[in-house]
Amino acid sequence: MRDEKILVIDDDPAILRLIWKSLQSTGILIYQSDSVEKTVDIMTRVKFDLFLLDISLAHENDGYYLAQMIREQDPIVPILFLSGKKNEEDIIAGLEMGADYYITKPFLPSLLKAQVVATLDRGQVLKKHQAVPKVNKILAGDFQFDKARYQLYKKEKLIKLSSQETKLMQFFMENPDQVFSKAQIYQSVWNDCERDGNTIMVFINHLRNKIEDEPKKARYIKTVWGLGYTFLPQGD
C-alpha cells in the first residue's frame, strides 16, 4: 500500500467523490479542498507529494493562481490540472503555469488513477536517486546542475524550474552541443507517457523564458530548423 499524500482541489462535489473512488484502493492519502482559502490553510499543515487541481474554482483562473503559489513553495512537486477546458490554448496555458500534466473532463477514472500512480512512482524514483551518493554536479558553460537537489544555477543564481522543466534541462546539460529531434527528446525525457510536438515546444519555450537573457533571441537552447533543438552551454 502507498502512503503518499495528494491534495485534490475542485469545487464540484461529484468530481471529488469520483476521484476519491478512483484512488481509494491505492492507499494514497487523499485530502480535498474546494477553494483557494481552504487550500492555503491545508498547505500550511501538510506537505503533499502531488496536487490535482481544477483551473476554475470560485473565479475563472483560481487554479492558475494556486499553481503559481505551489511552484513558489516547491518547484519539483507534480501538479496535474483537471479541467473542462479543452482548447489547445488552455492546455498550453496550463503547462506554462507550471502544470506537469493536463487532464480534460470528462475523464476515465482508470486513466486518471494510472496517471496519478505513475507520477507518484516517478517521484519515488527521484527521491531514491537523491539519496544515492554520486557525482552531484554537472558543470557546463554558464550553468551548474545540482543532481542531489535537482536545482539549476546560471552564473551561481538559482533558477526555479518545474519538475518537467528540470528533467528537460538535466537532459540538455548531460548532452550539450548535440542536436535532438522532438521525437528523440520525447523518448529520452518522457518515454513513459505520451507527448506530442506541441507539448515539447511549450516546455522548450518556458525553459527559454527562464534561462535566456533574451528569450526571443535564444543563445543557449537553439532551434535547428528541420531537425530539432540543441543546447549550447556557452551560448552562441
HUTA-V157117 format. One record per pair of residues at least 12 apart in sequence whose ideal C-beta (glycine too) atoms are under 10 Angstrom apart, sorted by the first residue. I is the first residue (numbers start at 1). J is the second residue. If there is no record, write none. Layout:
i;j
I;J
I;J
//
This chain:
i;j
1;25
1;26
1;27
1;28
2;23
2;26
2;27
2;28
2;29
2;49
2;117
2;120
2;121
2;124
3;27
3;28
3;29
3;49
4;26
4;27
4;28
4;29
4;30
4;48
4;49
4;50
4;116
4;117
4;119
4;120
4;121
4;123
4;124
5;28
5;29
5;30
5;31
5;46
5;47
5;48
5;49
5;50
6;19
6;23
6;26
6;28
6;29
6;30
6;31
6;32
6;48
6;49
6;50
6;51
6;52
6;77
6;78
6;80
6;116
6;119
6;120
7;29
7;30
7;31
7;32
7;33
7;38
7;39
7;42
7;43
7;46
7;48
7;49
7;50
7;51
7;52
7;53
7;66
7;70
7;77
8;20
8;23
8;30
8;31
8;32
8;33
8;34
8;50
8;51
8;52
8;53
8;54
8;80
8;82
8;116
9;31
9;32
9;33
9;34
9;35
9;36
9;38
9;39
9;42
9;51
9;52
9;53
9;54
9;57
9;62
9;63
9;66
9;70
9;82
10;32
10;33
10;34
10;52
10;53
10;54
10;55
10;56
10;57
10;63
10;82
10;83
10;105
11;33
11;34
11;35
11;54
11;56
11;57
11;58
11;62
12;34
12;54
12;56
12;57
12;84
12;105
13;32
13;34
15;34
15;54
15;82
15;84
15;105
15;106
15;107
16;30
16;32
16;33
16;34
16;54
17;32
18;106
18;107
18;109
18;112
19;32
19;52
19;82
19;107
19;109
19;112
19;113
19;116
20;32
21;109
21;113
22;107
22;108
22;109
22;110
22;111
22;112
22;113
22;114
22;116
23;52
23;109
23;112
23;113
23;116
23;117
24;113
25;113
26;113
26;116
26;117
26;120
28;49
28;50
28;113
28;116
28;117
28;120
29;46
29;48
29;49
30;52
30;116
31;43
31;45
31;46
31;48
31;51
32;52
33;51
33;53
33;57
33;66
34;54
34;57
34;58
35;57
35;58
35;62
35;66
36;57
36;58
36;59
36;62
36;63
36;65
36;66
36;69
37;57
37;58
38;57
39;51
39;53
39;57
39;62
39;65
39;66
39;69
39;70
40;66
40;69
43;66
43;69
43;70
43;73
43;74
47;73
47;74
47;77
48;70
48;74
48;77
48;78
49;77
49;78
49;119
49;120
49;123
49;124
49;127
50;77
50;78
50;79
50;80
50;100
50;116
50;119
50;120
50;123
51;63
51;66
51;67
51;70
51;74
51;77
51;78
51;79
51;80
51;81
51;99
51;100
52;78
52;79
52;80
52;81
52;82
52;101
52;103
52;112
52;115
52;116
52;119
53;66
53;67
53;70
53;79
53;80
53;81
53;82
53;83
53;99
54;66
54;81
54;82
54;83
54;84
54;85
54;105
55;67
55;81
55;82
55;83
55;84
55;85
55;90
55;93
55;94
55;97
55;99
55;102
56;83
56;84
56;85
60;85
61;93
61;97
63;79
63;81
63;82
63;83
63;85
63;94
63;97
63;99
64;81
64;93
64;94
64;96
64;97
64;98
64;99
65;97
66;79
66;97
66;98
67;79
67;81
67;94
67;96
67;97
67;98
67;99
67;162
68;97
68;98
69;98
70;98
70;99
70;162
71;97
71;98
71;99
71;160
71;161
71;162
71;163
72;98
72;160
74;160
74;162
74;163
75;98
75;150
75;151
75;152
75;158
75;159
75;160
75;161
75;162
75;163
75;165
75;166
76;100
76;123
76;126
76;127
76;149
76;150
76;151
76;160
76;161
76;162
76;163
76;166
77;98
77;100
77;123
77;162
77;163
78;99
78;100
78;101
78;115
78;116
78;119
78;120
78;122
78;123
78;126
78;162
78;163
78;164
79;94
79;95
79;97
79;98
79;99
79;100
79;101
79;102
79;119
79;162
79;163
79;164
80;94
80;99
80;100
80;101
80;102
80;103
80;112
80;115
80;116
80;119
81;93
81;94
81;95
81;97
81;98
81;99
81;100
81;101
81;102
81;103
81;104
82;94
82;99
82;101
82;102
82;103
82;104
82;105
82;107
82;112
83;99
83;102
83;103
83;104
83;105
83;107
84;104
84;105
84;106
85;102
85;104
85;105
86;102
86;104
86;105
87;104
88;198
90;102
90;104
91;103
91;104
91;198
91;199
91;202
92;198
92;199
92;201
92;202
92;205
92;206
93;202
94;202
95;162
95;164
95;198
95;199
95;202
95;203
95;205
95;206
96;162
96;202
96;203
96;205
96;206
96;209
97;162
97;206
98;160
98;161
98;162
98;163
98;164
98;165
98;206
99;162
99;164
100;115
100;119
100;122
100;162
100;163
100;164
100;165
100;167
100;193
100;203
101;115
101;116
101;118
101;119
101;164
101;193
101;194
101;199
102;199
103;115
103;116
114;193
115;193
118;192
118;193
119;163
119;193
121;192
122;163
122;167
122;192
122;193
123;163
126;150
126;163
126;166
126;167
129;147
129;148
129;150
130;147
130;148
130;149
130;150
131;148
132;147
132;148
133;148
134;147
134;148
135;147
135;148
136;148
136;149
137;153
137;173
138;152
138;169
138;170
138;172
138;173
138;174
138;176
138;233
139;153
139;173
139;233
140;172
140;173
140;174
140;175
140;176
140;177
140;220
140;231
140;232
140;233
140;234
141;154
141;155
141;173
141;176
141;177
141;220
141;231
141;232
141;233
141;234
141;235
142;154
142;155
142;156
142;157
142;211
142;219
142;220
142;233
142;234
142;235
143;155
143;159
143;169
143;172
143;173
143;176
143;211
143;220
143;231
143;233
143;234
144;156
144;158
144;173
145;166
145;169
145;170
145;172
145;173
145;174
146;158
147;170
147;173
147;174
150;163
150;166
150;167
150;169
150;170
151;166
152;165
152;166
152;169
152;170
152;173
152;207
152;210
152;211
154;210
154;211
154;212
154;213
154;220
159;207
159;210
159;211
160;210
161;203
161;206
161;207
161;210
161;211
162;203
162;206
162;207
162;210
164;189
164;190
164;195
164;199
164;202
164;203
164;206
164;207
165;203
165;204
165;206
165;207
165;210
165;211
166;207
167;188
167;189
167;190
167;203
168;185
168;188
168;189
168;190
168;200
168;203
168;204
168;206
168;207
168;221
168;229
168;231
169;189
169;203
169;207
169;210
169;211
169;221
169;231
170;189
171;184
171;185
171;188
171;189
171;190
171;231
172;185
172;189
172;204
172;207
172;211
172;220
172;221
172;229
172;230
172;231
172;232
172;233
173;231
173;233
174;188
174;231
175;188
175;230
175;231
176;220
176;230
176;231
176;232
176;233
176;234
177;230
177;231
177;232
177;233
177;234
178;228
178;229
178;230
178;231
179;222
179;224
179;227
179;228
179;229
179;230
179;231
180;224
180;227
180;228
180;229
180;230
180;231
181;197
181;200
181;224
181;226
181;227
181;228
181;229
182;195
182;196
182;197
182;198
182;199
182;200
182;201
182;204
182;227
182;228
182;229
183;195
183;197
183;200
183;228
184;227
184;228
184;229
185;197
185;200
185;203
185;204
185;228
185;229
186;199
186;200
189;203
190;203
197;228
200;228
200;229
201;223
201;229
204;218
204;221
204;223
204;228
204;229
205;218
205;221
207;220
207;221
207;231
208;220
208;221
208;222
208;223
211;231
212;235
213;235
217;236
218;232
218;235
218;236
219;232
219;234
219;235
219;236
220;232
220;233
220;234
220;235
220;236
222;235
222;236
//
